[in-house]
Amino acid sequence: MGSLVEVIAKALVTKPDEVVVTEEMDGDTIIVKLKVADDDIGKIIGKSGRIAKAIRTVVRAAAIKQNVRVSVEIVED
């Protein structure tokens, strides 16, 4: 799931080399943490969080096909 988030994020930002995606397990849920450059955080979140919500929706849809639970967190400094 982390690779899917990474591909989407790199397509949206101006500094794709600063995109960092990590995965952690919390019980039966995979937590995908996304970190981007400070200049690009607005591009990932979007107006009223629309882009962040869309990323989460796409990842959840992919997770359902694999029978896993996924949560996407956007990490800010």
PyMOL CGO cylinders between C-alpha atoms (Angstrom):
from pymol import cmd
from pymol.cgo import CYLINDER

trace = [
    CYLINDER, 0.00, 0.00, 0.00, 2.91, 2.33, 0.68, 0.3, 1, 1, 1, 1, 1, 1,
    CYLINDER, 2.91, 2.33, 0.68, 4.04, 2.15, -2.92, 0.3, 1, 1, 1, 1, 1, 1,
    CYLINDER, 4.04, 2.15, -2.92, 0.60, 3.23, -4.13, 0.3, 1, 1, 1, 1, 1, 1,
    CYLINDER, 0.60, 3.23, -4.13, 0.65, 6.26, -1.81, 0.3, 1, 1, 1, 1, 1, 1,
    CYLINDER, 0.65, 6.26, -1.81, 4.18, 7.08, -2.95, 0.3, 1, 1, 1, 1, 1, 1,
    CYLINDER, 4.18, 7.08, -2.95, 3.23, 7.03, -6.65, 0.3, 1, 1, 1, 1, 1, 1,
    CYLINDER, 3.23, 7.03, -6.65, 0.21, 9.25, -6.08, 0.3, 1, 1, 1, 1, 1, 1,
    CYLINDER, 0.21, 9.25, -6.08, 2.13, 11.71, -3.89, 0.3, 1, 1, 1, 1, 1, 1,
    CYLINDER, 2.13, 11.71, -3.89, 5.07, 12.00, -6.29, 0.3, 1, 1, 1, 1, 1, 1,
    CYLINDER, 5.07, 12.00, -6.29, 2.66, 12.84, -9.10, 0.3, 1, 1, 1, 1, 1, 1,
    CYLINDER, 2.66, 12.84, -9.10, 1.16, 15.71, -7.09, 0.3, 1, 1, 1, 1, 1, 1,
    CYLINDER, 1.16, 15.71, -7.09, 4.19, 17.47, -5.60, 0.3, 1, 1, 1, 1, 1, 1,
    CYLINDER, 4.19, 17.47, -5.60, 6.89, 19.71, -7.06, 0.3, 1, 1, 1, 1, 1, 1,
    CYLINDER, 6.89, 19.71, -7.06, 9.69, 18.00, -5.08, 0.3, 1, 1, 1, 1, 1, 1,
    CYLINDER, 9.69, 18.00, -5.08, 9.08, 14.27, -5.63, 0.3, 1, 1, 1, 1, 1, 1,
    CYLINDER, 9.08, 14.27, -5.63, 12.52, 13.34, -4.30, 0.3, 1, 1, 1, 1, 1, 1,
    CYLINDER, 12.52, 13.34, -4.30, 11.44, 14.53, -0.83, 0.3, 1, 1, 1, 1, 1, 1,
    CYLINDER, 11.44, 14.53, -0.83, 8.43, 12.20, -0.62, 0.3, 1, 1, 1, 1, 1, 1,
    CYLINDER, 8.43, 12.20, -0.62, 8.90, 9.68, 2.20, 0.3, 1, 1, 1, 1, 1, 1,
    CYLINDER, 8.90, 9.68, 2.20, 6.42, 6.87, 2.84, 0.3, 1, 1, 1, 1, 1, 1,
    CYLINDER, 6.42, 6.87, 2.84, 6.66, 4.50, 5.80, 0.3, 1, 1, 1, 1, 1, 1,
    CYLINDER, 6.66, 4.50, 5.80, 4.42, 1.65, 6.88, 0.3, 1, 1, 1, 1, 1, 1,
    CYLINDER, 4.42, 1.65, 6.88, 3.65, 0.50, 10.43, 0.3, 1, 1, 1, 1, 1, 1,
    CYLINDER, 3.65, 0.50, 10.43, 1.41, -2.22, 11.78, 0.3, 1, 1, 1, 1, 1, 1,
    CYLINDER, 1.41, -2.22, 11.78, -1.12, -1.44, 14.48, 0.3, 1, 1, 1, 1, 1, 1,
    CYLINDER, -1.12, -1.44, 14.48, -2.95, -4.64, 15.26, 0.3, 1, 1, 1, 1, 1, 1,
    CYLINDER, -2.95, -4.64, 15.26, -4.61, -5.68, 12.01, 0.3, 1, 1, 1, 1, 1, 1,
    CYLINDER, -4.61, -5.68, 12.01, -4.31, -2.22, 10.40, 0.3, 1, 1, 1, 1, 1, 1,
    CYLINDER, -4.31, -2.22, 10.40, -1.48, -0.98, 8.21, 0.3, 1, 1, 1, 1, 1, 1,
    CYLINDER, -1.48, -0.98, 8.21, -0.70, 2.66, 8.92, 0.3, 1, 1, 1, 1, 1, 1,
    CYLINDER, -0.70, 2.66, 8.92, 0.89, 4.41, 5.96, 0.3, 1, 1, 1, 1, 1, 1,
    CYLINDER, 0.89, 4.41, 5.96, 2.66, 7.64, 6.92, 0.3, 1, 1, 1, 1, 1, 1,
    CYLINDER, 2.66, 7.64, 6.92, 3.29, 10.18, 4.17, 0.3, 1, 1, 1, 1, 1, 1,
    CYLINDER, 3.29, 10.18, 4.17, 5.79, 13.00, 4.55, 0.3, 1, 1, 1, 1, 1, 1,
    CYLINDER, 5.79, 13.00, 4.55, 6.46, 15.63, 1.87, 0.3, 1, 1, 1, 1, 1, 1,
    CYLINDER, 6.46, 15.63, 1.87, 8.40, 18.89, 1.65, 0.3, 1, 1, 1, 1, 1, 1,
    CYLINDER, 8.40, 18.89, 1.65, 6.92, 21.83, 3.58, 0.3, 1, 1, 1, 1, 1, 1,
    CYLINDER, 6.92, 21.83, 3.58, 6.19, 23.63, 0.29, 0.3, 1, 1, 1, 1, 1, 1,
    CYLINDER, 6.19, 23.63, 0.29, 4.15, 20.67, -0.98, 0.3, 1, 1, 1, 1, 1, 1,
    CYLINDER, 4.15, 20.67, -0.98, 1.98, 19.94, 2.06, 0.3, 1, 1, 1, 1, 1, 1,
    CYLINDER, 1.98, 19.94, 2.06, -0.83, 22.09, 0.71, 0.3, 1, 1, 1, 1, 1, 1,
    CYLINDER, -0.83, 22.09, 0.71, -0.81, 20.20, -2.57, 0.3, 1, 1, 1, 1, 1, 1,
    CYLINDER, -0.81, 20.20, -2.57, -1.24, 16.90, -0.73, 0.3, 1, 1, 1, 1, 1, 1,
    CYLINDER, -1.24, 16.90, -0.73, -4.00, 18.13, 1.58, 0.3, 1, 1, 1, 1, 1, 1,
    CYLINDER, -4.00, 18.13, 1.58, -5.85, 20.26, -0.97, 0.3, 1, 1, 1, 1, 1, 1,
    CYLINDER, -5.85, 20.26, -0.97, -8.73, 22.67, -0.38, 0.3, 1, 1, 1, 1, 1, 1,
    CYLINDER, -8.73, 22.67, -0.38, -10.74, 21.52, 2.62, 0.3, 1, 1, 1, 1, 1, 1,
    CYLINDER, -10.74, 21.52, 2.62, -8.76, 18.26, 2.61, 0.3, 1, 1, 1, 1, 1, 1,
    CYLINDER, -8.76, 18.26, 2.61, -10.24, 17.03, -0.66, 0.3, 1, 1, 1, 1, 1, 1,
    CYLINDER, -10.24, 17.03, -0.66, -7.04, 15.61, -2.13, 0.3, 1, 1, 1, 1, 1, 1,
    CYLINDER, -7.04, 15.61, -2.13, -6.07, 13.90, 1.14, 0.3, 1, 1, 1, 1, 1, 1,
    CYLINDER, -6.07, 13.90, 1.14, -9.55, 12.37, 1.30, 0.3, 1, 1, 1, 1, 1, 1,
    CYLINDER, -9.55, 12.37, 1.30, -9.25, 11.17, -2.31, 0.3, 1, 1, 1, 1, 1, 1,
    CYLINDER, -9.25, 11.17, -2.31, -5.86, 9.55, -1.60, 0.3, 1, 1, 1, 1, 1, 1,
    CYLINDER, -5.86, 9.55, -1.60, -7.35, 7.76, 1.41, 0.3, 1, 1, 1, 1, 1, 1,
    CYLINDER, -7.35, 7.76, 1.41, -10.33, 6.58, -0.65, 0.3, 1, 1, 1, 1, 1, 1,
    CYLINDER, -10.33, 6.58, -0.65, -8.14, 5.13, -3.41, 0.3, 1, 1, 1, 1, 1, 1,
    CYLINDER, -8.14, 5.13, -3.41, -5.88, 3.36, -0.90, 0.3, 1, 1, 1, 1, 1, 1,
    CYLINDER, -5.88, 3.36, -0.90, -8.85, 1.90, 1.00, 0.3, 1, 1, 1, 1, 1, 1,
    CYLINDER, -8.85, 1.90, 1.00, -10.35, 0.62, -2.25, 0.3, 1, 1, 1, 1, 1, 1,
    CYLINDER, -10.35, 0.62, -2.25, -7.05, -1.12, -3.09, 0.3, 1, 1, 1, 1, 1, 1,
    CYLINDER, -7.05, -1.12, -3.09, -6.85, -2.49, 0.45, 0.3, 1, 1, 1, 1, 1, 1,
    CYLINDER, -6.85, -2.49, 0.45, -10.33, -4.00, 0.24, 0.3, 1, 1, 1, 1, 1, 1,
    CYLINDER, -10.33, -4.00, 0.24, -9.24, -6.04, -2.77, 0.3, 1, 1, 1, 1, 1, 1,
    CYLINDER, -9.24, -6.04, -2.77, -6.37, -7.44, -0.67, 0.3, 1, 1, 1, 1, 1, 1,
    CYLINDER, -6.37, -7.44, -0.67, -8.53, -7.95, 2.45, 0.3, 1, 1, 1, 1, 1, 1,
    CYLINDER, -8.53, -7.95, 2.45, -6.47, -5.63, 4.65, 0.3, 1, 1, 1, 1, 1, 1,
    CYLINDER, -6.47, -5.63, 4.65, -7.24, -2.46, 6.62, 0.3, 1, 1, 1, 1, 1, 1,
    CYLINDER, -7.24, -2.46, 6.62, -5.22, 0.64, 5.81, 0.3, 1, 1, 1, 1, 1, 1,
    CYLINDER, -5.22, 0.64, 5.81, -5.02, 4.09, 7.34, 0.3, 1, 1, 1, 1, 1, 1,
    CYLINDER, -5.02, 4.09, 7.34, -3.16, 6.96, 5.64, 0.3, 1, 1, 1, 1, 1, 1,
    CYLINDER, -3.16, 6.96, 5.64, -1.62, 9.70, 7.79, 0.3, 1, 1, 1, 1, 1, 1,
    CYLINDER, -1.62, 9.70, 7.79, -0.03, 12.86, 6.47, 0.3, 1, 1, 1, 1, 1, 1,
    CYLINDER, -0.03, 12.86, 6.47, 2.92, 13.83, 8.68, 0.3, 1, 1, 1, 1, 1, 1,
    CYLINDER, 2.92, 13.83, 8.68, 3.81, 17.49, 9.11, 0.3, 1, 1, 1, 1, 1, 1,
    CYLINDER, 3.81, 17.49, 9.11, 6.93, 18.86, 10.80, 0.3, 1, 1, 1, 1, 1, 1,
]
cmd.load_cgo(trace, "trace")
